[in-house]
């Protein structure tokens, strides 16, 4: 099998390039035929991968980095039908984690992918549409307080890592008011005021926040995560529980299982697998078995 490889050199707080070299060395030691499709930008890498698939130069695609580069790989794989391998080398590795792939050890992760080349697994993916057009996601798409915080954190140069998101959350919380949503869930119309809504295919986002701890990537369902309106103080109390999944017992937290979801709210950004993806309205439909993975 001929593999294409995309490395995000900036993932893992700047360690992505070195980790990518380890992946290449490990593949070479295993005698794996690999074509490096990494580019100077995400757009260039995306174009390289799609051209290589079009030209029949690769039979599978492997991406090295965090959830951002995994999101790119998911879109290429779902659009073309090629199988995808994820090697976790970022600060947030929720997509790889949801597949049970190794974290923190790119050599072990590379072996795990190579061991599955002959036996890819079919999992669900979510066909989605927002203000910027159509795309796929494998993990989550969120629109609410968390997306606003993500947007704020991306505009900050300090500090690095998870701490930056937490500071952004405190800054946004001071002025935040509940959002009025209109939703269509499997054809049923609803309106409600909430702090956030997230459409989940997998259990986690944001580097291990278990927003939908019972979600599975191969059950043919989405889990719509809703935090209904509450005080700022109460939100601060609930927030730490999301890392263990204990937040689901709070009376203002709801998880609704569905096949398709449409969300509308005024001027609300959408983030999917950590990537900015326009604004609401969002339409998300689960497509069972749409993604083939080496996992």
C-alpha positions in Angstrom: 0.0 0.0 0.0 1.2 3.5 -0.9 0.6 6.1 1.8 0.5 9.8 1.6 1.7 11.7 4.7 0.8 15.2 5.9 2.7 16.6 8.9 1.6 19.8 10.7 5.0 21.2 11.8 3.5 23.6 14.3 1.4 21.1 16.2 2.3 20.1 19.8 3.5 23.6 20.7 6.1 23.6 17.9 7.3 20.0 18.2 5.3 18.8 15.2 8.2 18.8 12.7 10.5 16.7 14.9 7.7 14.3 15.6 6.9 14.1 11.9 10.6 13.1 11.3 10.1 10.3 13.8 7.0 9.1 11.9 8.9 9.1 8.6 11.9 7.2 10.2 9.5 4.6 11.7 7.7 4.1 8.4 11.1 3.7 6.6 12.2 1.1 9.1 9.0 -0.8 8.4 9.7 -0.7 4.7 6.5 1.4 4.1 6.2 3.3 0.8 5.3 6.9 1.7 4.8 10.1 -0.2 5.3 13.3 1.9 2.4 15.7 0.9 3.1 18.3 3.6 2.9 21.9 2.4 3.7 25.4 3.5 0.1 25.8 4.5 -3.0 23.8 5.3 -4.4 24.7 1.9 -1.3 23.5 0.1 -1.3 20.2 2.0 -5.0 19.8 1.2 -4.4 20.4 -2.5 -1.4 18.0 -2.5 -3.4 15.2 -1.0 -6.4 15.6 -3.3 -4.1 15.7 -6.4 -2.2 12.6 -5.3 -5.5 10.8 -4.8 -6.8 12.0 -8.2 -3.6 10.8 -9.9 -3.9 7.4 -8.1 -0.4 7.9 -6.5 -1.6 6.9 -3.0 -3.9 4.2 -1.5 -4.2 5.7 2.0 -3.6 9.0 3.8 -1.9 9.5 7.2 -1.9 12.9 9.1 0.5 13.8 11.9 -0.6 16.5 14.4 -3.5 17.6 16.5 -7.2 17.8 15.8 -6.8 20.6 13.2 -4.8 18.4 10.8 -7.0 15.5 11.6 -10.0 17.6 10.6 -8.3 18.2 7.2 -7.7 14.5 6.8 -11.3 13.6 7.6 -12.5 16.0 4.9 -10.2 14.6 2.3 -11.0 11.0 3.2 -14.8 11.5 3.3 -14.8 13.4 0.0 -12.6 10.8 -1.8 -13.3 7.5 -0.1 -9.6 7.0 0.8 -8.7 5.4 4.2 -7.2 7.7 6.9 -4.6 7.2 9.6 -4.3 9.6 12.6 -1.1 10.0 14.5 -1.7 12.2 17.5 1.1 14.8 17.9 -0.9 17.9 19.0 -2.0 19.5 22.2 -5.6 18.4 21.7 -5.9 14.9 20.3 -9.6 14.2 20.8 -10.2 12.6 17.4 -7.4 10.1 17.7 -8.4 9.4 21.3 -11.9 8.6 20.3 -10.5 5.8 18.1 -8.3 4.3 20.9 -5.1 5.4 19.2 -1.9 6.0 21.2 -1.2 9.5 22.5 2.1 11.1 23.5 4.1 8.5 21.5 4.2 9.0 17.8 6.3 5.9 17.2 3.7 3.7 18.9 1.0 5.5 17.0 2.7 5.0 13.7 3.0 1.2 14.4 -0.7 1.2 15.4 -1.7 2.7 12.0 0.7 0.5 9.9 -0.6 -2.6 11.7 -4.1 -1.8 10.5 -3.4 -1.0 6.8 -5.0 -4.3 5.7 -8.0 -3.9 8.0 -9.5 -0.4 8.0 -12.5 0.3 10.1 -15.7 2.1 9.0 -16.9 4.8 11.4 -19.5 7.6 11.2 -18.8 11.1 10.0 -21.1 14.2 10.0 -22.0 16.1 6.8 -22.3 19.7 7.9 -23.3 23.1 6.4 -22.6 26.6 7.9 -22.3 30.1 6.5 -19.0 29.2 4.8 -20.4 26.1 3.0 -20.3 22.3 3.4 -17.7 20.2 5.3 -17.4 17.0 7.2 -16.5 16.5 10.9 -15.6 13.5 13.0 -15.6 14.9 16.5 -17.8 17.9 17.3 -19.2 21.1 16.0 -20.1 23.7 18.6 -21.8 27.1 18.6 -22.1 29.0 21.9 -20.1 30.2 24.8 -17.3 27.7 24.1 -17.0 28.8 20.5 -16.9 32.4 21.5 -14.1 31.5 24.0 -12.3 29.6 21.3 -12.5 32.6 19.0 -11.1 34.8 21.7 -8.3 32.4 22.6 -7.2 32.2 18.9 -6.8 36.0 19.0 -4.5 35.9 22.0 -0.7 35.4 21.7 -0.3 34.5 25.4 -0.3 32.2 27.3 0.1 29.0 25.4 -2.0 25.8 25.6 -5.1 25.1 27.7 -4.4 28.1 30.0 -5.1 30.5 27.1 -8.6 29.0 26.6 -9.3 29.3 30.4 -8.3 33.0 30.4 -10.4 33.6 27.3 -13.3 32.0 29.1 -13.1 34.2 32.1 -12.8 37.3 29.9 -15.9 36.4 27.9 -17.9 35.3 30.9 -18.0 38.8 32.3 -20.2 40.0 29.4 -21.9 36.8 28.3 -25.7 36.4 28.2 -27.6 33.2 27.3 -28.2 32.6 23.6 -31.6 32.2 22.1 -31.5 29.1 19.8 -33.9 27.8 17.3 -33.4 24.1 16.6 -34.8 21.4 14.4 -33.9 18.0 15.8 -34.9 15.1 13.5 -37.7 17.3 12.1 -39.0 18.5 15.5 -38.8 22.3 16.0 -37.7 23.7 19.4 -36.6 27.0 20.8 -34.6 27.5 24.0 -32.1 29.8 25.8 -28.8 28.2 26.5 -25.2 28.9 27.2 -24.0 26.6 24.4 -24.9 23.8 22.0 -22.5 21.3 20.5 -23.2 18.5 18.0 -21.1 15.6 19.0 -20.1 12.4 17.1 -17.4 11.5 19.5 -17.3 12.0 23.3 -14.8 14.8 23.7 -13.5 18.2 22.5 -11.1 20.9 23.7 -8.4 18.5 24.7 -10.3 16.0 26.8 -13.6 17.7 27.8 -16.0 14.8 27.9 -19.1 16.8 26.8 -21.0 13.6 25.6 -19.4 10.8 27.5 -21.7 8.1 26.1 -21.2 9.2 22.4 -19.8 6.5 20.1 -18.3 7.1 16.6 -20.0 4.1 15.1 -23.6 4.1 16.5 -25.2 6.0 13.7 -26.3 8.9 16.0 -25.3 12.4 17.0 -25.4 13.6 20.6 -26.7 17.2 20.8 -25.1 18.7 24.0 -27.1 21.6 25.5 -26.2 23.7 28.5 -29.5 25.5 29.3 -29.4 29.1 30.6 -27.8 29.4 34.1 -26.0 32.1 36.0 -22.3 32.9 35.4 -21.4 31.6 38.8 -23.2 28.3 38.2 -21.5 27.9 34.8 -18.1 28.3 36.6 -19.2 25.6 39.1 -20.3 23.2 36.3 -17.4 23.7 33.9 -14.6 21.7 35.7 -16.9 18.7 35.8 -16.8 18.4 32.0 -13.3 16.8 32.3 -14.8 13.8 34.1 -18.2 13.7 32.5 -19.9 14.4 35.8 -21.6 17.5 34.4 -24.3 15.4 32.7 -26.1 15.0 36.1 -26.7 18.8 36.3 -30.4 19.6 35.7 -29.5 22.3 33.2 -27.4 19.9 31.0 -29.2 17.9 28.3 -28.0 15.4 25.7 -30.4 14.6 22.9 -29.6 11.8 20.5 -30.5 12.5 16.9 -29.7 11.7 13.2 -29.9 15.3 12.1 -29.7 18.7 13.8 -30.2 22.3 12.6 -29.2 25.2 14.9 -29.9 28.9 14.4 -28.9 31.8 16.6 -27.8 35.4 15.8 -24.2 36.0 14.9 -22.9 32.9 16.5 -19.5 31.4 15.4 -19.1 27.7 14.8 -16.0 25.7 15.7 -15.5 22.1 14.5 -12.7 19.9 15.8 -11.1 23.1 17.0 -11.2 24.8 13.6 -13.2 28.0 12.8 -16.1 27.0 10.4 -18.1 30.2 9.8 -21.3 31.0 11.7 -24.8 29.6 12.3 -27.1 28.4 10.9 -25.6 25.0 11.1 -27.1 21.8 9.6 -25.5 18.5 10.7 -26.5 15.0 9.5 -24.7 11.8 10.6 -23.6 9.5 7.7 -23.0 6.0 9.1 -19.8 4.4 7.8 -18.8 7.5 5.8 -15.1 7.4 7.1 -12.6 4.6 6.8 -9.8 4.7 9.3 -6.7 2.7 10.1 -7.7 2.1 13.7 
